[in-house]
Amino acid sequence: MKRPPLVRTIGLTALAVGSVLAATVNSAGAAPASPLLGAVQRDLGLTAEQAGVRLAQEAAAANVAPAAEAAAGPAFGGAWYDAASGKLVVGITDAARADAVEATGADTALVAHTESALDAAKASLDTLAAPREVTGWYVDERANRVVVTVVRGAQGAAVQGFLDRARAAGPVQVEETTDVPRLFAGNIVGGDAYYINGSARCSIGFSVQGGFVSAGHCGSAGDSVSAPDGSAMGTFQGSSFPGNDYSYVRTTSSWTPTPVVDGYGNGNVTVTGHTAAPVGSSVCRSGSTTGWHCGTIQATNQTVNYAEGSVSGLTRTTACAEPGDSGGSWVSGSQAQGVTSGGSGNCSSGGTTYFQPVNEILSAYGLTLVTG
């Protein structure tokens, strides 16, 4: 097979998503076997039975979430999966709402701030110009605060000015970090890649009717896309970066979109939907550099201040990734979650990785996810 020359890589490969994972458990208390189980077991430090039970509980929590939020009404203060109880926990600012929320199957926790108040505070930070030492900000639903991350030891008028304005916006907590987020670009060619204008490499996120979605920093509208053997695949129809980090590639009639994701030795998996998993849930990603890796969702709607510009609406996770993994698939159970944007750290020492939620991409371009 003809291969293009070694090129700069922006992303990874992978038409990926998890296999079906039923919310029911078997007689041993575990979920049915899944290609995701091994990676979840490895990366979260669980036994096979614990991993199966957790994935089944998370699927149940995701199903309960919409009704639980509706029951909380204006008192809704966020929701998250609690590994200790195995249930969805809903924050409420009004104790009188507890019975209605708990009737849906969720637990409740009394909090000081509604999610709408936290989102408003976070949105006000999105309007500010952040210095490079400020690496990002997000709503921490369990802490019921907006967390701003700053490079450890950072000083100066610009940093202090940003933090002063952030604190004035609402309940803000400042945390120091040694990690600086970057886009996951790399120099290694491998896996199921696609190439942009014959030079840069990225990875397929998820198949949609007519093509696939990936990261926005991979290419711009009008850029050509080719397969590893050099054959034409299609063209970028839309791309947004910075601000967002998503793109849509329309493929030629020679290519058939499928719901299959590369399991990197764990068995290929099939996407069955795109229900967003709650904070606290386990999540796995597929990438051509580092294969399958899992972690947990720490926050949604994070703003990340990359050197190339800020991106809002990302999901923060504890899963690792490395250069070459950009654009790849994220799944929770059998549900598509998003495509890799960037992060910090690596898969030797661990790190933080962010993904662009797939539901926003589908909505932005009016696309239909291919499911099985």
C-alpha positions as CSV (number, residue, x, y, z in Angstrom):
1,M,0.0,0.0,0.0
2,K,1.4,3.4,-0.9
3,R,1.9,5.7,2.1
4,P,2.6,9.4,2.1
5,P,5.9,10.6,3.4
6,L,6.4,11.2,7.1
7,V,4.5,14.4,8.0
8,R,3.6,16.7,10.8
9,T,0.7,15.1,12.7
10,I,-2.1,17.2,14.2
11,G,-4.2,14.3,15.4
12,L,-4.8,10.7,15.6
13,T,-7.0,8.1,14.1
14,A,-10.1,6.3,15.1
15,L,-13.6,5.9,14.2
16,A,-14.3,5.1,17.8
17,V,-16.9,4.6,20.3
18,G,-17.9,2.1,22.9
19,S,-19.9,-1.0,22.5
20,V,-23.4,-1.5,23.9
21,L,-23.3,-1.7,27.6
22,A,-26.7,-2.5,29.2
23,A,-27.8,-0.8,32.4
24,T,-28.8,-4.1,33.8
25,V,-26.4,-6.4,35.7
26,N,-25.9,-10.1,35.6
27,S,-26.2,-12.5,38.5
28,A,-22.7,-11.6,39.7
29,G,-23.7,-7.9,39.9
30,A,-21.6,-6.9,36.8
31,A,-22.5,-5.5,33.4
32,P,-22.3,-7.8,30.4
33,A,-18.8,-8.2,28.8
34,S,-17.7,-5.1,26.8
35,P,-14.5,-4.1,25.0
36,L,-14.4,-1.1,27.3
37,L,-14.1,-3.1,30.5
38,G,-10.4,-3.9,30.2
39,A,-9.4,-0.3,29.6
40,V,-11.7,1.0,32.4
41,Q,-10.3,-1.7,34.7
42,R,-6.7,-0.7,33.9
43,D,-7.0,3.0,34.0
44,L,-9.3,3.4,37.0
45,G,-7.6,0.7,39.1
46,L,-10.7,-1.6,39.3
47,T,-11.3,-5.3,39.2
48,A,-13.2,-6.7,36.2
49,E,-16.3,-7.1,38.3
50,Q,-16.0,-3.5,39.7
51,A,-15.5,-2.1,36.2
52,G,-18.6,-3.9,35.0
53,V,-20.7,-2.7,37.9
54,R,-19.5,0.8,37.5
55,L,-20.3,1.1,33.8
56,A,-23.8,-0.3,34.4
57,Q,-24.4,2.2,37.2
58,E,-23.1,5.1,35.1
59,A,-25.5,4.1,32.3
60,A,-28.4,4.2,34.8
61,A,-27.3,7.5,36.2
62,A,-27.2,9.1,32.7
63,N,-30.7,7.8,32.0
64,V,-32.0,9.3,35.3
65,A,-30.3,12.7,34.8
66,P,-32.9,14.5,32.6
67,A,-35.8,13.6,34.9
68,A,-33.8,14.4,38.0
69,E,-32.9,17.9,36.7
70,A,-36.5,18.6,35.7
71,A,-37.6,17.6,39.2
72,A,-35.1,20.0,40.8
73,G,-36.5,22.8,38.7
74,P,-35.0,26.3,39.5
75,A,-33.2,24.8,42.5
76,F,-31.0,22.6,40.3
77,G,-27.4,23.0,41.4
78,G,-25.6,20.5,39.1
79,A,-25.4,16.7,39.0
80,W,-22.7,14.1,39.1
81,Y,-22.1,10.4,39.3
82,D,-20.9,9.3,42.8
83,A,-18.7,6.2,42.6
84,A,-19.2,5.5,46.3
85,S,-23.0,5.2,46.1
86,G,-23.1,4.1,42.5
87,K,-25.9,6.7,41.9
88,L,-26.5,10.1,40.4
89,V,-26.3,12.9,42.9
90,V,-28.2,16.1,42.2
91,G,-27.3,19.4,43.9
92,I,-30.3,21.4,45.1
93,T,-30.5,24.8,46.6
94,D,-34.0,24.2,48.1
95,A,-34.4,21.2,50.4
96,A,-38.2,21.1,49.6
97,R,-37.2,19.7,46.2
98,A,-35.5,16.6,47.6
99,D,-38.4,14.2,47.6
100,A,-39.3,14.9,44.0
101,V,-35.7,14.5,42.9
102,E,-35.1,11.3,44.9
103,A,-38.3,9.9,43.4
104,T,-36.5,9.7,40.0
105,G,-33.8,7.5,41.5
106,A,-31.2,10.1,42.2
107,D,-29.7,11.1,45.5
108,T,-29.6,14.8,46.6
109,A,-27.1,17.2,48.2
110,L,-27.9,20.7,49.5
111,V,-25.7,23.3,47.8
112,A,-25.4,27.1,48.0
113,H,-25.5,28.0,44.3
114,T,-27.7,27.0,41.4
115,E,-26.1,25.7,38.2
116,S,-27.6,28.7,36.3
117,A,-25.7,31.0,38.7
118,L,-22.5,29.1,38.3
119,D,-22.9,29.0,34.5
120,A,-23.5,32.8,34.5
121,A,-20.4,33.4,36.5
122,K,-18.4,31.2,34.2
123,A,-19.9,32.9,31.1
124,S,-18.8,36.3,32.4
125,L,-15.2,34.9,32.7
126,D,-15.5,33.9,29.0
127,T,-15.8,37.5,28.1
128,L,-12.4,38.4,29.7
129,A,-9.0,38.3,28.0
130,A,-6.9,35.9,30.0
131,P,-3.1,36.1,30.4
132,R,-1.2,33.0,29.4
133,E,-0.6,32.1,33.0
134,V,-4.3,31.5,33.4
135,T,-4.7,28.0,31.9
136,G,-8.5,27.7,32.1
137,W,-11.8,27.8,34.1
138,Y,-14.8,25.5,34.6
139,V,-17.8,24.8,36.8
140,D,-16.9,22.2,39.4
141,E,-20.4,20.8,40.1
142,R,-19.4,18.8,43.2
143,A,-17.6,21.7,44.8
144,N,-20.4,24.1,43.7
145,R,-17.8,26.6,42.5
146,V,-16.2,28.0,39.4
147,V,-12.6,26.9,39.4
148,V,-9.9,29.0,37.8
149,T,-6.5,27.2,37.2
150,V,-3.3,29.3,37.2
151,V,0.3,28.3,36.6
152,R,2.0,27.9,40.0
153,G,3.9,30.9,41.2
154,A,2.3,33.2,38.5
155,Q,2.4,36.8,39.4
156,G,1.9,40.2,37.9
157,A,-0.8,42.8,37.3
158,A,-2.4,41.0,34.4
159,V,-2.9,37.8,36.4
160,Q,-4.1,39.5,39.5
161,G,-6.4,41.7,37.5
162,F,-8.0,38.7,35.8
163,L,-8.4,36.9,39.2
164,D,-9.9,40.0,40.8
165,R,-12.5,40.3,38.0
166,A,-13.1,36.5,38.2
167,R,-13.9,36.6,41.9
168,A,-16.2,39.5,41.4
169,A,-18.2,37.4,38.9
170,G,-19.4,34.9,41.5
171,P,-18.2,31.9,43.6
172,V,-14.7,31.4,42.2
173,Q,-12.0,29.2,43.6
174,V,-8.4,29.6,42.3
175,E,-6.2,26.5,42.0
176,E,-2.5,26.4,41.0
177,T,-1.2,23.9,38.4
178,T,2.1,22.9,36.9
179,D,0.4,21.7,33.7
180,V,0.0,24.0,30.7
181,P,-2.6,22.7,28.1
182,R,-1.6,22.3,24.5
183,L,-3.2,20.9,21.4
184,F,-2.3,17.3,20.9
185,A,-0.3,17.6,17.7
186,G,2.6,15.2,17.1
187,N,5.1,13.7,14.6
188,I,4.2,10.0,14.7
189,V,2.2,8.5,11.8
190,G,0.2,5.5,12.6
191,G,-3.3,4.0,13.1
192,D,-6.3,4.9,11.1
193,A,-5.3,8.4,10.0
194,Y,-6.5,10.9,7.5
195,Y,-4.4,13.6,6.0
196,I,-5.1,17.3,5.4
197,N,-3.8,18.8,2.1
198,G,-1.3,16.0,1.8
199,S,0.8,17.2,4.7
200,A,-0.7,17.1,8.2
201,R,-2.4,14.1,9.9
202,C,-5.5,13.9,12.1
203,S,-8.0,11.3,13.3
204,I,-11.6,10.5,12.6
205,G,-13.9,11.2,15.5
206,F,-17.3,9.8,14.6
207,S,-19.1,8.8,11.5
208,V,-22.1,11.0,10.5
209,Q,-24.4,10.7,7.6
210,G,-22.3,12.0,4.7
211,G,-18.9,11.9,6.4
212,F,-17.3,12.3,9.8
213,V,-16.5,14.8,12.5
214,S,-13.2,15.7,14.1
215,A,-11.3,18.5,15.8
216,G,-11.5,22.0,14.5
217,H,-7.7,22.7,14.7
218,C,-7.1,19.8,12.2
219,G,-8.2,21.8,9.1
220,S,-10.2,24.6,7.6
221,A,-13.2,24.7,5.3
222,G,-12.1,23.8,1.8
223,D,-9.0,21.7,2.9
224,S,-8.7,18.4,1.2
225,V,-8.7,15.1,3.1
226,S,-7.0,11.9,2.0
227,A,-6.6,8.3,3.3
228,P,-3.2,6.9,4.4
229,D,-2.7,5.4,0.9
230,G,-3.2,8.8,-0.7
231,S,-6.7,8.2,-2.1
232,A,-9.1,11.1,-1.9
233,M,-11.6,11.0,1.0
234,G,-13.3,14.3,0.9
235,T,-13.2,18.0,2.0
236,F,-13.6,20.0,5.1
237,Q,-17.1,21.5,4.9
238,G,-16.9,23.4,8.2
239,S,-14.4,24.1,11.0
240,S,-14.3,26.2,14.1
241,F,-11.2,27.0,16.1
242,P,-10.5,28.8,18.4
243,G,-13.7,29.5,20.3
244,N,-14.8,25.9,19.5
245,D,-12.7,22.9,18.4
246,Y,-14.8,21.0,15.9
247,S,-15.0,20.2,12.2
248,Y,-17.0,18.3,9.7
249,V,-15.6,16.5,6.7
250,R,-17.9,15.4,3.8
251,T,-16.6,12.2,2.2
252,T,-17.0,11.0,-1.4
253,S,-19.4,8.3,-2.4
254,S,-16.5,5.8,-2.2
255,W,-16.5,5.9,1.6
256,T,-19.2,4.3,3.7
257,P,-19.7,5.8,7.2
258,T,-20.0,3.2,9.9
259,P,-20.7,3.2,13.7
260,V,-17.5,1.2,14.4
261,V,-14.7,2.5,16.6
262,D,-11.2,1.1,16.7
263,G,-10.7,-0.6,20.1
264,Y,-7.0,-0.9,19.7
265,G,-6.8,-4.6,20.7
266,N,-9.7,-4.4,23.1
267,G,-12.2,-5.3,20.4
268,N,-14.0,-2.9,18.1
269,V,-17.0,-1.2,19.5
270,T,-20.3,0.2,18.2
271,V,-21.9,3.6,18.8
272,T,-25.6,3.3,19.8
273,G,-26.3,6.9,20.7
274,H,-25.0,10.2,22.0
275,T,-26.4,10.8,25.5
276,A,-24.0,13.0,27.5
277,A,-22.6,11.3,30.6
278,P,-22.8,13.2,33.9
279,V,-19.7,14.5,35.8
280,G,-18.1,11.7,37.7
281,S,-18.7,9.1,35.0
282,S,-15.9,7.0,33.5
283,V,-15.0,7.9,29.9
284,C,-12.7,6.3,27.3
285,R,-10.9,7.7,24.3
286,S,-9.4,6.1,21.2
287,G,-6.2,7.6,19.7
288,S,-3.6,6.5,17.2
289,T,-0.7,7.4,19.4
290,T,-1.7,5.9,22.7
291,G,-4.7,3.6,21.9
292,W,-7.5,3.1,24.4
293,H,-7.2,5.1,27.7
294,C,-9.9,5.9,30.2
295,G,-10.5,8.3,33.1
296,T,-13.4,10.2,34.6
297,I,-15.3,13.3,33.7
298,Q,-14.3,16.2,36.0
299,A,-16.3,19.0,34.5
300,T,-18.3,20.2,31.6
301,N,-18.3,23.6,29.8
302,Q,-14.6,24.3,30.6
303,T,-12.8,27.1,28.9
304,V,-9.2,26.2,28.0
305,N,-6.7,29.0,27.2
306,Y,-4.5,27.4,24.6
307,A,-1.5,29.4,23.2
308,E,-3.5,29.5,19.9
309,G,-6.6,30.9,21.5
310,S,-9.3,30.1,24.1
311,V,-11.8,27.3,23.5
312,S,-15.1,27.2,25.5
313,G,-17.5,24.4,26.1
314,L,-14.9,21.6,26.5
315,T,-15.3,18.6,28.8
316,R,-12.4,18.1,31.3
317,T,-11.3,14.5,32.0
318,T,-8.6,12.6,33.9
319,A,-7.8,10.4,30.9
320,C,-4.3,10.8,29.4
321,A,-3.5,11.6,25.8
322,E,-0.4,12.5,23.8
323,P,0.6,14.3,20.6
324,G,-1.1,12.6,17.7
325,D,-4.3,11.8,19.6
326,S,-6.2,15.0,18.5
327,G,-9.6,14.5,16.9
328,G,-10.2,11.0,18.2
329,S,-13.3,9.5,19.7
330,W,-14.6,9.6,23.3
331,V,-17.2,7.3,24.6
332,S,-19.0,6.4,27.8
333,G,-20.6,3.0,27.6
334,S,-21.9,2.8,24.0
335,Q,-22.7,6.6,23.9
336,A,-20.6,9.0,21.8
337,Q,-19.3,11.9,23.9
338,G,-16.9,14.0,21.9
339,V,-13.6,14.4,20.0
340,T,-10.2,15.0,21.5
341,S,-9.1,18.7,21.7
342,G,-5.9,18.9,23.8
343,G,-4.6,18.8,27.3
344,S,-1.5,18.4,29.4
345,G,0.7,15.6,30.7
346,N,1.1,12.2,28.9
347,C,0.3,8.5,29.3
348,S,3.4,7.8,31.3
349,S,2.9,10.3,34.1
350,G,-0.9,11.0,33.6
351,G,-2.5,14.3,32.7
352,T,-5.7,16.2,31.9
353,T,-7.4,15.9,28.6
354,Y,-10.3,17.9,27.1
355,F,-12.8,16.9,24.5
356,Q,-15.3,18.9,22.4
357,P,-18.8,17.5,23.0
358,V,-20.2,15.7,20.0
359,N,-23.7,17.0,20.6
360,E,-22.6,20.5,19.9
361,I,-20.9,19.4,16.7
362,L,-24.1,17.6,15.5
363,S,-26.2,20.7,16.3
364,A,-23.8,23.2,14.7
365,Y,-23.8,21.4,11.3
366,G,-27.2,19.7,11.4
367,L,-25.6,16.3,11.3
368,T,-26.9,12.8,12.1
369,L,-24.6,10.4,14.0
370,V,-24.3,7.0,12.5
371,T,-25.3,4.4,15.1
372,G,-25.6,0.6,15.2
